Amino acid sequence: MPLALEVKQQILAKNQIHKTDTGSPEVQIALLSGRLVQLNEHFKAHKMDHASRKGLLTMVARRRRLLTYLRKNDPERYKSVLVKLGIRH
């Protein structure tokens, strides 16, 4: 279940480093976080949807790997992403 186009564009606008940035770790983490929030809402209504739960776990792992990469290579950007997205308060 992909994000709606308007939501995706808003996430991109908030997290882009430059106008055409769609692949930086910050943008990828923000998009994954948006999809994770959407899936969490889905699971409130559909508790037994195990196939989607597997996809959720895959996305969580991908976001964790991106955050680890960012923490190792640029700690300041890592901290700013955590604050901006409200991850690990």
C-alpha positions in Angstrom: 0.0 0.0 0.0 2.0 3.0 -1.2 1.7 6.5 0.1 -0.7 8.9 -1.6 1.0 11.2 -4.1 0.2 14.4 -2.1 1.5 12.9 1.2 4.7 11.7 -0.6 5.3 15.1 -2.1 4.9 16.8 1.3 7.4 14.4 2.9 9.8 15.0 0.0 9.4 18.8 0.4 10.1 18.7 4.1 13.2 16.5 3.9 15.0 17.2 0.7 18.5 18.6 0.8 18.1 20.2 -2.6 15.2 20.6 -5.1 15.8 17.3 -7.0 16.8 15.2 -4.0 14.8 11.9 -3.9 17.4 9.4 -2.7 19.3 10.9 0.2 19.1 8.9 3.5 17.0 11.6 5.1 14.4 11.4 2.4 14.4 7.6 2.3 14.0 7.4 6.1 11.2 10.0 6.1 9.3 8.1 3.4 9.7 4.8 5.2 8.5 6.5 8.4 5.4 7.7 6.6 4.6 4.3 5.3 5.2 2.8 8.7 2.7 5.2 10.3 0.2 4.3 7.6 0.7 0.6 8.2 0.3 1.0 11.9 -3.1 2.5 11.3 -4.0 -0.4 9.0 -3.1 -2.9 11.7 -5.5 -1.2 14.2 -8.4 -2.3 11.9 -6.8 -5.5 10.5 -5.1 -7.3 13.4 -4.7 -10.6 11.6 -3.0 -9.3 8.4 0.2 -11.2 8.8 1.4 -10.7 5.2 1.4 -7.0 5.6 3.1 -7.4 9.0 6.0 -9.1 7.3 6.3 -6.1 5.0 6.2 -3.8 8.0 9.1 -5.6 9.6 11.1 -5.4 6.4 10.6 -1.7 6.2 11.6 -1.3 9.9 14.8 -3.1 9.2 15.5 -1.0 6.1 15.0 2.2 8.1 17.2 0.9 10.8 20.0 0.2 8.3 19.7 3.6 6.8 19.8 5.2 10.3 22.9 3.2 11.1 24.6 4.3 7.9 23.8 7.9 8.6 25.0 7.6 12.3 28.3 6.2 11.1 29.0 8.7 8.3 27.4 11.9 9.5 26.3 12.1 13.2 24.9 15.6 12.9 22.6 14.7 10.0 21.6 11.6 12.0 20.6 13.7 15.0 18.7 16.2 12.9 16.7 13.4 11.2 15.8 11.9 14.6 14.6 15.2 15.9 12.7 16.2 12.7 10.9 12.8 12.5 10.4 12.2 16.2 12.2 8.9 16.2 13.7 7.7 19.5 12.6 10.6 21.6 
